[in-house]
Amino acid sequence: MAKIKIKQTRSAINRPARQKATIKALGLKKLNQVVEHEATPQILGMVKKIQHLVEVVD
């Protein structure tokens, strides 16, 4: 399965608890941190829910 790299571009401060939990579940802890995950439907759904806080990098 393909891999995707996810980069946190905006802060989770003043965001709902569900969005903060999603950021944490993806393994993101700091701004500009990049994590790599398999491109499963679950991961892609999580990215879609917080697309305003992260970006998918090449």
CHARMM-style PDB file with segment names, atoms N, HN, CA, C and O in Angstrom:
ATOM      1  N   MET     1       0.837  -1.189   0.000  1.00  0.00      PROA
ATOM      2  CA  MET     1       0.000   0.000   0.000  1.00  0.00      PROA
ATOM      3  C   MET     1       0.881   1.250   0.000  1.00  0.00      PROA
ATOM      4  O   MET     1       1.994   1.243   0.525  1.00  0.00      PROA
ATOM      5  N   ALA     2       0.369   2.303  -0.588  1.00  0.00      PROA
ATOM      6  HN  ALA     2      -0.535   2.309  -1.014  1.00  0.00      PROA
ATOM      7  CA  ALA     2       1.126   3.553  -0.708  1.00  0.00      PROA
ATOM      8  C   ALA     2       1.304   4.225   0.647  1.00  0.00      PROA
ATOM      9  O   ALA     2       0.501   4.051   1.564  1.00  0.00      PROA
ATOM     10  N   LYS     3       2.366   4.987   0.742  1.00  0.00      PROA
ATOM     11  HN  LYS     3       3.019   5.129  -0.003  1.00  0.00      PROA
ATOM     12  CA  LYS     3       2.646   5.761   1.957  1.00  0.00      PROA
ATOM     13  C   LYS     3       2.344   7.230   1.663  1.00  0.00      PROA
ATOM     14  O   LYS     3       2.522   7.699   0.539  1.00  0.00      PROA
ATOM     15  N   ILE     4       1.886   7.945   2.684  1.00  0.00      PROA
ATOM     16  HN  ILE     4       1.741   7.564   3.597  1.00  0.00      PROA
ATOM     17  CA  ILE     4       1.709   9.390   2.565  1.00  0.00      PROA
ATOM     18  C   ILE     4       2.454  10.052   3.717  1.00  0.00      PROA
ATOM     19  O   ILE     4       2.583   9.484   4.801  1.00  0.00      PROA
ATOM     20  N   LYS     5       2.934  11.246   3.465  1.00  0.00      PROA
ATOM     21  HN  LYS     5       2.830  11.708   2.584  1.00  0.00      PROA
ATOM     22  CA  LYS     5       3.591  12.043   4.500  1.00  0.00      PROA
ATOM     23  C   LYS     5       2.649  13.181   4.860  1.00  0.00      PROA
ATOM     24  O   LYS     5       2.140  13.885   3.988  1.00  0.00      PROA
ATOM     25  N   ILE     6       2.428  13.350   6.153  1.00  0.00      PROA
ATOM     26  HN  ILE     6       2.842  12.779   6.862  1.00  0.00      PROA
ATOM     27  CA  ILE     6       1.501  14.361   6.662  1.00  0.00      PROA
ATOM     28  C   ILE     6       2.292  15.358   7.491  1.00  0.00      PROA
ATOM     29  O   ILE     6       3.058  14.972   8.374  1.00  0.00      PROA
ATOM     30  N   LYS     7       2.106  16.640   7.204  1.00  0.00      PROA
ATOM     31  HN  LYS     7       1.484  16.953   6.486  1.00  0.00      PROA
ATOM     32  CA  LYS     7       2.819  17.702   7.903  1.00  0.00      PROA
ATOM     33  C   LYS     7       1.807  18.606   8.601  1.00  0.00      PROA
ATOM     34  O   LYS     7       0.835  19.053   7.992  1.00  0.00      PROA
ATOM     35  N   GLN     8       2.045  18.867   9.879  1.00  0.00      PROA
ATOM     36  HN  GLN     8       2.835  18.504  10.374  1.00  0.00      PROA
ATOM     37  CA  GLN     8       1.172  19.783  10.622  1.00  0.00      PROA
ATOM     38  C   GLN     8       1.595  21.208  10.304  1.00  0.00      PROA
ATOM     39  O   GLN     8       2.746  21.587  10.523  1.00  0.00      PROA
ATOM     40  N   THR     9       0.651  22.001   9.781  1.00  0.00      PROA
ATOM     41  HN  THR     9      -0.283  21.693   9.603  1.00  0.00      PROA
ATOM     42  CA  THR     9       0.981  23.360   9.365  1.00  0.00      PROA
ATOM     43  C   THR     9       0.341  24.426  10.246  1.00  0.00      PROA
ATOM     44  O   THR     9       0.775  25.578  10.233  1.00  0.00      PROA
ATOM     45  N   ARG    10      -0.686  24.057  11.011  1.00  0.00      PROA
ATOM     46  HN  ARG    10      -1.038  23.121  11.022  1.00  0.00      PROA
ATOM     47  CA  ARG    10      -1.343  25.024  11.893  1.00  0.00      PROA
ATOM     48  C   ARG    10      -1.498  24.433  13.279  1.00  0.00      PROA
ATOM     49  O   ARG    10      -1.528  23.214  13.447  1.00  0.00      PROA
ATOM     50  N   SER    11      -1.594  25.290  14.255  1.00  0.00      PROA
ATOM     51  HN  SER    11      -1.570  26.280  14.118  1.00  0.00      PROA
ATOM     52  CA  SER    11      -1.680  24.874  15.649  1.00  0.00      PROA
ATOM     53  C   SER    11      -3.055  24.290  15.974  1.00  0.00      PROA
ATOM     54  O   SER    11      -4.063  24.652  15.368  1.00  0.00      PROA
ATOM     55  N   ALA    12      -3.066  23.380  16.944  1.00  0.00      PROA
ATOM     56  HN  ALA    12      -2.247  23.086  17.437  1.00  0.00      PROA
ATOM     57  CA  ALA    12      -4.316  22.792  17.420  1.00  0.00      PROA
ATOM     58  C   ALA    12      -4.889  23.558  18.612  1.00  0.00      PROA
ATOM     59  O   ALA    12      -5.905  23.154  19.179  1.00  0.00      PROA
ATOM     60  N   ILE    13      -4.250  24.652  18.992  1.00  0.00      PROA
ATOM     61  HN  ILE    13      -3.425  24.980  18.532  1.00  0.00      PROA
ATOM     62  CA  ILE    13      -4.762  25.474  20.091  1.00  0.00      PROA
ATOM     63  C   ILE    13      -6.101  26.077  19.671  1.00  0.00      PROA
ATOM     64  O   ILE    13      -6.266  26.499  18.526  1.00  0.00      PROA
ATOM     65  N   ASN    14      -7.040  26.113  20.588  1.00  0.00      PROA
ATOM     66  HN  ASN    14      -6.906  25.770  21.518  1.00  0.00      PROA
ATOM     67  CA  ASN    14      -8.394  26.632  20.356  1.00  0.00      PROA
ATOM     68  C   ASN    14      -9.159  25.839  19.312  1.00  0.00      PROA
ATOM     69  O   ASN    14     -10.008  26.392  18.613  1.00  0.00      PROA
ATOM     70  N   ARG    15      -8.871  24.560  19.199  1.00  0.00      PROA
ATOM     71  HN  ARG    15      -8.182  24.110  19.767  1.00  0.00      PROA
ATOM     72  CA  ARG    15      -9.603  23.661  18.311  1.00  0.00      PROA
ATOM     73  C   ARG    15     -10.420  22.704  19.169  1.00  0.00      PROA
ATOM     74  O   ARG    15     -10.077  22.465  20.327  1.00  0.00      PROA
ATOM     75  N   PRO    16     -11.495  22.154  18.616  1.00  0.00      PROA
ATOM     76  CA  PRO    16     -12.301  21.189  19.387  1.00  0.00      PROA
ATOM     77  C   PRO    16     -11.475  19.970  19.808  1.00  0.00      PROA
ATOM     78  O   PRO    16     -10.481  19.627  19.168  1.00  0.00      PROA
ATOM     79  N   ALA    17     -11.898  19.336  20.878  1.00  0.00      PROA
ATOM     80  HN  ALA    17     -12.705  19.615  21.399  1.00  0.00      PROA
ATOM     81  CA  ALA    17     -11.174  18.196  21.432  1.00  0.00      PROA
ATOM     82  C   ALA    17     -11.041  17.055  20.425  1.00  0.00      PROA
ATOM     83  O   ALA    17     -10.031  16.350  20.431  1.00  0.00      PROA
ATOM     84  N   ARG    18     -12.023  16.862  19.576  1.00  0.00      PROA
ATOM     85  HN  ARG    18     -12.842  17.434  19.571  1.00  0.00      PROA
ATOM     86  CA  ARG    18     -11.952  15.783  18.580  1.00  0.00      PROA
ATOM     87  C   ARG    18     -10.836  16.039  17.575  1.00  0.00      PROA
ATOM     88  O   ARG    18     -10.161  15.104  17.144  1.00  0.00      PROA
ATOM     89  N   GLN    19     -10.639  17.292  17.204  1.00  0.00      PROA
ATOM     90  HN  GLN    19     -11.186  18.051  17.554  1.00  0.00      PROA
ATOM     91  CA  GLN    19      -9.571  17.611  16.260  1.00  0.00      PROA
ATOM     92  C   GLN    19      -8.206  17.440  16.927  1.00  0.00      PROA
ATOM     93  O   GLN    19      -7.265  16.952  16.301  1.00  0.00      PROA
ATOM     94  N   LYS    20      -8.098  17.837  18.187  1.00  0.00      PROA
ATOM     95  HN  LYS    20      -8.862  18.234  18.696  1.00  0.00      PROA
ATOM     96  CA  LYS    20      -6.850  17.641  18.922  1.00  0.00      PROA
ATOM     97  C   LYS    20      -6.532  16.155  19.048  1.00  0.00      PROA
ATOM     98  O   LYS    20      -5.377  15.750  18.914  1.00  0.00      PROA
ATOM     99  N   ALA    21      -7.552  15.346  19.306  1.00  0.00      PROA
ATOM    100  HN  ALA    21      -8.490  15.675  19.415  1.00  0.00      PROA
ATOM    101  CA  ALA    21      -7.354  13.904  19.434  1.00  0.00      PROA
ATOM    102  C   ALA    21      -6.915  13.291  18.108  1.00  0.00      PROA
ATOM    103  O   ALA    21      -6.107  12.362  18.094  1.00  0.00      PROA
ATOM    104  N   THR    22      -7.433  13.794  17.009  1.00  0.00      PROA
ATOM    105  HN  THR    22      -8.090  14.548  17.021  1.00  0.00      PROA
ATOM    106  CA  THR    22      -7.049  13.289  15.694  1.00  0.00      PROA
ATOM    107  C   THR    22      -5.596  13.621  15.397  1.00  0.00      PROA
ATOM    108  O   THR    22      -4.852  12.782  14.888  1.00  0.00      PROA
ATOM    109  N   ILE    23      -5.190  14.854  15.719  1.00  0.00      PROA
ATOM    110  HN  ILE    23      -5.794  15.536  16.133  1.00  0.00      PROA
ATOM    111  CA  ILE    23      -3.782  15.248  15.538  1.00  0.00      PROA
ATOM    112  C   ILE    23      -2.873  14.314  16.338  1.00  0.00      PROA
ATOM    113  O   ILE    23      -1.852  13.843  15.836  1.00  0.00      PROA
ATOM    114  N   LYS    24      -3.255  14.057  17.577  1.00  0.00      PROA
ATOM    115  HN  LYS    24      -4.084  14.440  17.985  1.00  0.00      PROA
ATOM    116  CA  LYS    24      -2.455  13.192  18.445  1.00  0.00      PROA
ATOM    117  C   LYS    24      -2.431  11.760  17.914  1.00  0.00      PROA
ATOM    118  O   LYS    24      -1.388  11.107  17.950  1.00  0.00      PROA
ATOM    119  N   ALA    25      -3.555  11.273  17.430  1.00  0.00      PROA
ATOM    120  HN  ALA    25      -4.402  11.803  17.401  1.00  0.00      PROA
ATOM    121  CA  ALA    25      -3.635   9.907  16.913  1.00  0.00      PROA
ATOM    122  C   ALA    25      -2.769   9.715  15.670  1.00  0.00      PROA
ATOM    123  O   ALA    25      -2.284   8.614  15.413  1.00  0.00      PROA
ATOM    124  N   LEU    26      -2.580  10.773  14.911  1.00  0.00      PROA
ATOM    125  HN  LEU    26      -2.974  11.668  15.120  1.00  0.00      PROA
ATOM    126  CA  LEU    26      -1.707  10.695  13.741  1.00  0.00      PROA
ATOM    127  C   LEU    26      -0.230  10.753  14.129  1.00  0.00      PROA
ATOM    128  O   LEU    26       0.640  10.505  13.294  1.00  0.00      PROA
ATOM    129  N   GLY    27       0.055  11.077  15.388  1.00  0.00      PROA
ATOM    130  HN  GLY    27      -0.652  11.278  16.065  1.00  0.00      PROA
ATOM    131  CA  GLY    27       1.440  11.116  15.851  1.00  0.00      PROA
ATOM    132  C   GLY    27       2.092  12.467  15.707  1.00  0.00      PROA
ATOM    133  O   GLY    27       3.315  12.576  15.797  1.00  0.00      PROA
ATOM    134  N   LEU    28       1.296  13.509  15.482  1.00  0.00      PROA
ATOM    135  HN  LEU    28       0.302  13.420  15.409  1.00  0.00      PROA
ATOM    136  CA  LEU    28       1.842  14.858  15.327  1.00  0.00      PROA
ATOM    137  C   LEU    28       1.888  15.545  16.685  1.00  0.00      PROA
ATOM    138  O   LEU    28       0.910  15.542  17.432  1.00  0.00      PROA
ATOM    139  N   LYS    29       3.047  16.138  16.994  1.00  0.00      PROA
ATOM    140  HN  LYS    29       3.842  16.141  16.387  1.00  0.00      PROA
ATOM    141  CA  LYS    29       3.215  16.788  18.292  1.00  0.00      PROA
ATOM    142  C   LYS    29       3.622  18.243  18.180  1.00  0.00      PROA
ATOM    143  O   LYS    29       3.353  19.035  19.084  1.00  0.00      PROA
ATOM    144  N   LYS    30       4.274  18.608  17.070  1.00  0.00      PROA
ATOM    145  HN  LYS    30       4.493  17.966  16.336  1.00  0.00      PROA
ATOM    146  CA  LYS    30       4.782  19.971  16.912  1.00  0.00      PROA
ATOM    147  C   LYS    30       4.430  20.501  15.526  1.00  0.00      PROA
ATOM    148  O   LYS    30       4.152  19.731  14.607  1.00  0.00      PROA
ATOM    149  N   LEU    31       4.446  21.808  15.392  1.00  0.00      PROA
ATOM    150  HN  LEU    31       4.672  22.434  16.138  1.00  0.00      PROA
ATOM    151  CA  LEU    31       4.263  22.415  14.080  1.00  0.00      PROA
ATOM    152  C   LEU    31       5.408  22.010  13.153  1.00  0.00      PROA
ATOM    153  O   LEU    31       6.544  21.836  13.593  1.00  0.00      PROA
ATOM    154  N   ASN    32       5.103  21.867  11.896  1.00  0.00      PROA
ATOM    155  HN  ASN    32       4.180  22.009  11.538  1.00  0.00      PROA
ATOM    156  CA  ASN    32       6.053  21.500  10.838  1.00  0.00      PROA
ATOM    157  C   ASN    32       6.637  20.100  11.002  1.00  0.00      PROA
ATOM    158  O   ASN    32       7.587  19.746  10.304  1.00  0.00      PROA
ATOM    159  N   GLN    33       6.090  19.307  11.905  1.00  0.00      PROA
ATOM    160  HN  GLN    33       5.319  19.595  12.472  1.00  0.00      PROA
ATOM    161  CA  GLN    33       6.526  17.923  12.040  1.00  0.00      PROA
ATOM    162  C   GLN    33       5.894  17.098  10.922  1.00  0.00      PROA
ATOM    163  O   GLN    33       4.736  17.312  10.563  1.00  0.00      PROA
ATOM    164  N   VAL    34       6.651  16.166  10.381  1.00  0.00      PROA
ATOM    165  HN  VAL    34       7.592  15.992  10.673  1.00  0.00      PROA
ATOM    166  CA  VAL    34       6.164  15.308   9.302  1.00  0.00      PROA
ATOM    167  C   VAL    34       6.156  13.867   9.791  1.00  0.00      PROA
ATOM    168  O   VAL    34       7.143  13.391  10.352  1.00  0.00      PROA
ATOM    169  N   VAL    35       5.036  13.168   9.576  1.00  0.00      PROA
ATOM    170  HN  VAL    35       4.234  13.555   9.120  1.00  0.00      PROA
ATOM    171  CA  VAL    35       4.930  11.748   9.898  1.00  0.00      PROA
ATOM    172  C   VAL    35       4.529  11.002   8.636  1.00  0.00      PROA
ATOM    173  O   VAL    35       3.912  11.569   7.734  1.00  0.00      PROA
ATOM    174  N   GLU    36       4.884   9.738   8.586  1.00  0.00      PROA
ATOM    175  HN  GLU    36       5.385   9.278   9.319  1.00  0.00      PROA
ATOM    176  CA  GLU    36       4.575   8.919   7.419  1.00  0.00      PROA
ATOM    177  C   GLU    36       3.644   7.786   7.834  1.00  0.00      PROA
ATOM    178  O   GLU    36       3.896   7.096   8.823  1.00  0.00      PROA
ATOM    179  N   HSD    37       2.566   7.598   7.071  1.00  0.00      PROA
ATOM    180  HN  HSD    37       2.362   8.158   6.268  1.00  0.00      PROA
ATOM    181  CA  HSD    37       1.582   6.551   7.345  1.00  0.00      PROA
ATOM    182  C   HSD    37       1.208   5.852   6.054  1.00  0.00      PROA
ATOM    183  O   HSD    37       1.397   6.382   4.959  1.00  0.00      PROA
ATOM    184  N   GLU    38       0.671   4.645   6.205  1.00  0.00      PROA
ATOM    185  HN  GLU    38       0.518   4.214   7.095  1.00  0.00      PROA
ATOM    186  CA  GLU    38       0.079   3.959   5.066  1.00  0.00      PROA
ATOM    187  C   GLU    38      -1.181   4.711   4.655  1.00  0.00      PROA
ATOM    188  O   GLU    38      -1.865   5.287   5.502  1.00  0.00      PROA
ATOM    189  N   ALA    39      -1.488   4.710   3.379  1.00  0.00      PROA
ATOM    190  HN  ALA    39      -0.933   4.242   2.691  1.00  0.00      PROA
ATOM    191  CA  ALA    39      -2.652   5.439   2.877  1.00  0.00      PROA
ATOM    192  C   ALA    39      -3.907   4.569   2.961  1.00  0.00      PROA
ATOM    193  O   ALA    39      -4.506   4.220   1.943  1.00  0.00      PROA
ATOM    194  N   THR    40      -4.293   4.226   4.191  1.00  0.00      PROA
ATOM    195  HN  THR    40      -3.807   4.509   5.018  1.00  0.00      PROA
ATOM    196  CA  THR    40      -5.501   3.427   4.398  1.00  0.00      PROA
ATOM    197  C   THR    40      -6.713   4.353   4.437  1.00  0.00      PROA
ATOM    198  O   THR    40      -6.564   5.558   4.634  1.00  0.00      PROA
ATOM    199  N   PRO    41      -7.909   3.801   4.250  1.00  0.00      PROA
ATOM    200  CA  PRO    41      -9.110   4.643   4.330  1.00  0.00      PROA
ATOM    201  C   PRO    41      -9.254   5.343   5.688  1.00  0.00      PROA
ATOM    202  O   PRO    41      -9.756   6.464   5.758  1.00  0.00      PROA
ATOM    203  N   GLN    42      -8.816   4.685   6.760  1.00  0.00      PROA
ATOM    204  HN  GLN    42      -8.407   3.774   6.704  1.00  0.00      PROA
ATOM    205  CA  GLN    42      -8.916   5.290   8.089  1.00  0.00      PROA
ATOM    206  C   GLN    42      -8.012   6.509   8.202  1.00  0.00      PROA
ATOM    207  O   GLN    42      -8.440   7.552   8.698  1.00  0.00      PROA
ATOM    208  N   ILE    43      -6.778   6.393   7.752  1.00  0.00      PROA
ATOM    209  HN  ILE    43      -6.431   5.546   7.349  1.00  0.00      PROA
ATOM    210  CA  ILE    43      -5.836   7.514   7.818  1.00  0.00      PROA
ATOM    211  C   ILE    43      -6.291   8.646   6.911  1.00  0.00      PROA
ATOM    212  O   ILE    43      -6.236   9.811   7.303  1.00  0.00      PROA
ATOM    213  N   LEU    44      -6.738   8.319   5.706  1.00  0.00      PROA
ATOM    214  HN  LEU    44      -6.782   7.372   5.388  1.00  0.00      PROA
ATOM    215  CA  LEU    44      -7.201   9.357   4.778  1.00  0.00      PROA
ATOM    216  C   LEU    44      -8.425  10.090   5.338  1.00  0.00      PROA
ATOM    217  O   LEU    44      -8.577  11.294   5.127  1.00  0.00      PROA
ATOM    218  N   GLY    45      -9.289   9.375   6.043  1.00  0.00      PROA
ATOM    219  HN  GLY    45      -9.165   8.397   6.214  1.00  0.00      PROA
ATOM    220  CA  GLY    45     -10.444  10.010   6.679  1.00  0.00      PROA
ATOM    221  C   GLY    45     -10.032  10.954   7.790  1.00  0.00      PROA
ATOM    222  O   GLY    45     -10.615  12.026   7.953  1.00  0.00      PROA
ATOM    223  N   MET    46      -9.019  10.555   8.558  1.00  0.00      PROA
ATOM    224  HN  MET    46      -8.545   9.684   8.425  1.00  0.00      PROA
ATOM    225  CA  MET    46      -8.517  11.419   9.626  1.00  0.00      PROA
ATOM    226  C   MET    46      -7.917  12.690   9.044  1.00  0.00      PROA
ATOM    227  O   MET    46      -8.131  13.783   9.569  1.00  0.00      PROA
ATOM    228  N   VAL    47      -7.166  12.543   7.958  1.00  0.00      PROA
ATOM    229  HN  VAL    47      -6.993  11.655   7.531  1.00  0.00      PROA
ATOM    230  CA  VAL    47      -6.557  13.708   7.314  1.00  0.00      PROA
ATOM    231  C   VAL    47      -7.641  14.639   6.788  1.00  0.00      PROA
ATOM    232  O   VAL    47      -7.515  15.859   6.893  1.00  0.00      PROA
ATOM    233  N   LYS    48      -8.695  14.079   6.226  1.00  0.00      PROA
ATOM    234  HN  LYS    48      -8.797  13.088   6.140  1.00  0.00      PROA
ATOM    235  CA  LYS    48      -9.777  14.912   5.689  1.00  0.00      PROA
ATOM    236  C   LYS    48     -10.474  15.717   6.796  1.00  0.00      PROA
ATOM    237  O   LYS    48     -10.876  16.858   6.572  1.00  0.00      PROA
ATOM    238  N   LYS    49     -10.615  15.129   7.977  1.00  0.00      PROA
ATOM    239  HN  LYS    49     -10.289  14.202   8.159  1.00  0.00      PROA
ATOM    240  CA  LYS    49     -11.279  15.817   9.086  1.00  0.00      PROA
ATOM    241  C   LYS    49     -10.478  17.009   9.606  1.00  0.00      PROA
ATOM    242  O   LYS    49     -11.048  17.958  10.145  1.00  0.00      PROA
ATOM    243  N   ILE    50      -9.155  16.958   9.442  1.00  0.00      PROA
ATOM    244  HN  ILE    50      -8.692  16.187   9.004  1.00  0.00      PROA
ATOM    245  CA  ILE    50      -8.319  18.053   9.943  1.00  0.00      PROA
ATOM    246  C   ILE    50      -7.514  18.670   8.810  1.00  0.00      PROA
ATOM    247  O   ILE    50      -6.392  19.130   9.023  1.00  0.00      PROA
ATOM    248  N   GLN    51      -8.074  18.684   7.615  1.00  0.00      PROA
ATOM    249  HN  GLN    51      -8.985  18.311   7.441  1.00  0.00      PROA
ATOM    250  CA  GLN    51      -7.346  19.182   6.447  1.00  0.00      PROA
ATOM    251  C   GLN    51      -6.961  20.655   6.568  1.00  0.00      PROA
ATOM    252  O   GLN    51      -6.047  21.109   5.880  1.00  0.00      PROA
ATOM    253  N   HSD    52      -7.635  21.395   7.419  1.00  0.00      PROA
ATOM    254  HN  HSD    52      -8.378  21.026   7.978  1.00  0.00      PROA
ATOM    255  CA  HSD    52      -7.305  22.805   7.620  1.00  0.00      PROA
ATOM    256  C   HSD    52      -6.095  22.990   8.545  1.00  0.00      PROA
ATOM    257  O   HSD    52      -5.588  24.103   8.684  1.00  0.00      PROA
ATOM    258  N   LEU    53      -5.630  21.897   9.181  1.00  0.00      PROA
ATOM    259  HN  LEU    53      -6.043  20.993   9.068  1.00  0.00      PROA
ATOM    260  CA  LEU    53      -4.482  21.967  10.093  1.00  0.00      PROA
ATOM    261  C   LEU    53      -3.248  21.276   9.538  1.00  0.00      PROA
ATOM    262  O   LEU    53      -2.143  21.501  10.032  1.00  0.00      PROA
ATOM    263  N   VAL    54      -3.413  20.438   8.521  1.00  0.00      PROA
ATOM    264  HN  VAL    54      -4.310  20.255   8.119  1.00  0.00      PROA
ATOM    265  CA  VAL    54      -2.298  19.651   7.991  1.00  0.00      PROA
ATOM    266  C   VAL    54      -2.242  19.766   6.479  1.00  0.00      PROA
ATOM    267  O   VAL    54      -3.168  20.266   5.840  1.00  0.00      PROA
ATOM    268  N   GLU    55      -1.130  19.291   5.917  1.00  0.00      PROA
ATOM    269  HN  GLU    55      -0.377  18.885   6.436  1.00  0.00      PROA
ATOM    270  CA  GLU    55      -1.020  19.149   4.473  1.00  0.00      PROA
ATOM    271  C   GLU    55      -0.299  17.850   4.166  1.00  0.00      PROA
ATOM    272  O   GLU    55       0.517  17.376   4.956  1.00  0.00      PROA
ATOM    273  N   VAL    56      -0.606  17.283   3.018  1.00  0.00      PROA
ATOM    274  HN  VAL    56      -1.269  17.667   2.376  1.00  0.00      PROA
ATOM    275  CA  VAL    56       0.068  16.070   2.572  1.00  0.00      PROA
ATOM    276  C   VAL    56       1.231  16.522   1.693  1.00  0.00      PROA
ATOM    277  O   VAL    56       1.038  17.215   0.694  1.00  0.00      PROA
ATOM    278  N   VAL    57       2.449  16.117   2.082  1.00  0.00      PROA
ATOM    279  HN  VAL    57       2.606  15.554   2.894  1.00  0.00      PROA
ATOM    280  CA  VAL    57       3.647  16.526   1.341  1.00  0.00      PROA
ATOM    281  C   VAL    57       4.150  15.355   0.501  1.00  0.00      PROA
ATOM    282  O   VAL    57       3.832  14.198   0.777  1.00  0.00      PROA
ATOM    283  N   ASP    58       4.933  15.669  -0.520  1.00  0.00      PROA
ATOM    284  HN  ASP    58       5.191  16.608  -0.743  1.00  0.00      PROA
ATOM    285  CA  ASP    58       5.462  14.632  -1.403  1.00  0.00      PROA
ATOM    286  C   ASP    58       6.666  13.955  -0.801  1.00  0.00      PROA
ATOM    287  OT1 ASP    58       7.239  13.054  -1.413  1.00  0.00      PROA
TER     288      ASP     58
END
